[in-house]
Amino acid sequence: MSPSSEKTAQTIERLQSMHARMKQELQRVIVGQDEVIDQLLVAILSRGHCLLVGVPGLAKTLLISSLSKTMELSFNRIQFTPDLMPGDITGTELLHIDPETSERRFRFAKGPIFANVVLADEINRTPPKTQAALLEAMMERQVTISGESHPLPEPFFVLATQNPIEQEGTYPLPEAQLDRFMFMIHVPYPTLEDEREILKRTTAGQSVVPEIVIEGEELLELQAAVREIPITDAAMDYVLAITRGTRVRSDSPLEFLRKWVTWGAGPRASQFLVLGAKAHAAIRGNDHVTIDDIKAVAKPTLRHRIVTNFSAESEGMTSDAIIDLLLEAVDPAAGVGAGIPGVASA
């Protein structure tokens, strides 16, 4: 085995070990939800933000807070409410008077966004003005106040929750905000056996605190290692074919896209598909990205980037169902454009 191959094997072994230990600790607190946990950990390894969507009572907040406890990182929870202001998130400048010289000057007081892991609880309950306070932080990983930029700590994640069924007193996230989230993760109801186990655990008066699995420096190293996982040109073309295939305003979109979709995914979706596939490959023990790895992260990456129209809603066609049809239509063996019937090559 060559030195580079040996290094890759060791890196993958570390990534698998970290994933297994973190999942084990989370499962001490969270019953079931294996797929949700896996997707959350893939996003963490990919350096991406996540939006967890599910009805109340499915332990979305508990899952995120428990995840933060498995990492030796700073953690802040922000409860989003209609009266929350941007300064309540980013921080603000306060007038400071020196007690000795009586000199007056403004001093920046950091807000709760200055943490490694930020839980944005019920993010759609605050107005767009306050939601926009997260845009720069999530993309540039800094906050600018009065023309001065303040870098956020690394690693940095925004893990948000949202209730999909309650509309009163909520403000839908704009597309620019949604596009900052690498994954939108659907949190389903528990199975019968899982719900029975939930009752046993939560009504017995016992509490479990997950143990620390990884430190910040090690996590940064593993995130960098994920980006070194190789991906072939053919797999890269498959990613491009999927992303470009969602765009109904291309030259010759697929018929079902023309019928049900208003807007498709942008280039950021392609980036997240590749990074997510690399992380997924690593935790499965693969030393390169496969087509199955790309398919595994397609739904959480694309579902919030496909804007459906009234026809889709009236016919009960969700973005997930459209993604399924798209994955069936795209030929992994063909190049960009040629992989989708009727779509012109790039």
C-alpha positions, 0 to 999 in steps of 0.5 A, a space after each residue: 500500500 502506498 503512503 497516500 493510500 495508507 493515509 487515506 485508509 487511516 483518515 477513513 477509519 478515523 471518520 468512521 470511528 468518530 461517526 460511530 461513537 457520536 451516533 452511539 452517544 446520541 442514541 443514548 438520548 434519542 430513540 430511533 431517528 437513525 437516518 436523521 442522525 446520519 444526515 446531521 452528522 454528514 452535514 457536520 463533517 461537511 461543514 454545513 448548516 442544517 434545518 430540521 423540520 418536523 411537528 412538535 414533540 419529535 425531539 428536534 431541539 433535544 437532538 441538537 442540544 445532545 449533539 452539541 454535548 458530544 463535541 467540546 464546543 461552545 453552544 448557544 440556543 436562540 429562541 426565535 420570537 416575533 419581537 426578536 431583533 437582529 442585535 439580539 442575535 449578532 450583538 450590538 455596540 454599547 457606550 462604555 465609559 472608562 471609570 478612570 479617564 471618563 473617556 467614552 467609546 463604543 464597545 461591541 458586545 457579542 451576541 449569542 451567534 458567537 458560538 461554535 454551535 448555534 441552535 436557532 429554535 423555531 427559526 420561522 417565528 421571527 420576522 425577515 429583518 431578524 432572519 436576515 441577521 443570519 445570512 452573513 454569519 452562515 455564509 461568510 462566518 462573520 458578523 459586520 457591525 458599524 463597518 467592522 467585521 467580527 469573525 465567528 469561532 471555528 467550527 461554526 454551525 447553525 442548526 435550526 428547527 421549524 414546525 411545518 404545520 403551524 402557519 399563524 404567527 410565522 414568517 416563511 424563510 426566503 429562498 436566499 436563507 434556505 439556500 444557506 442550509 446544506 440540508 433540510 432534514 425531515 424528522 418523521 414520527 417514531 415507529 411503534 416500537 420506538 415510541 414505546 421505548 420513548 415512553 419507557 425512558 422518559 417516564 422512569 425519572 432517569 436522565 442521560 447526558 451524552 459524553 464528549 466524543 470529539 474536540 474542536 481541533 480534531 473536528 476541523 481536521 476531519 472536515 478538511 479530510 472529508 474534502 480530500 476524498 476523491 470524486 471521479 469526473 463521471 460522478 461530478 458530471 452526475 451531480 451536475 446533471 441532477 442539479 441542472 436537471 431541476 432547472 425548469 427554465 433551462 432550454 429543454 426541461 423534463 416534462 414533469 419539471 415543466 408541469 410542477 416546478 417553478 424554480 430549481 437548484 443553484 450552483 450551491 446545491 452542486 457544491 453541497 451534493 459533492 461535499 455531502 457525498 464525500 462525507 457519506 462515502 467516508 462514514 461508509 468506509 469508501 475511499 471515493 465517492 460513488 453514485 449511491 453516495 450522491 443519491 443518499 444525500 440528494 433529497 436533504 440537499 435538494 428538497 428546499 431548493 426546488 420551488 413547486 407550483 400550484 399544479 404540484 400542490 393540487 396533485 399532491 406532488 412534493 419536492 421529494 417525489 419530484 427528486 425521485 422522478 429526477 433520479 430515475 430520469 438521470 443516467 449516471 453513465 451519461 455526461 452532463 445534459 446527455 444524462 437527462 433526456 431532453 436537456 442540452 449539454 452544458 
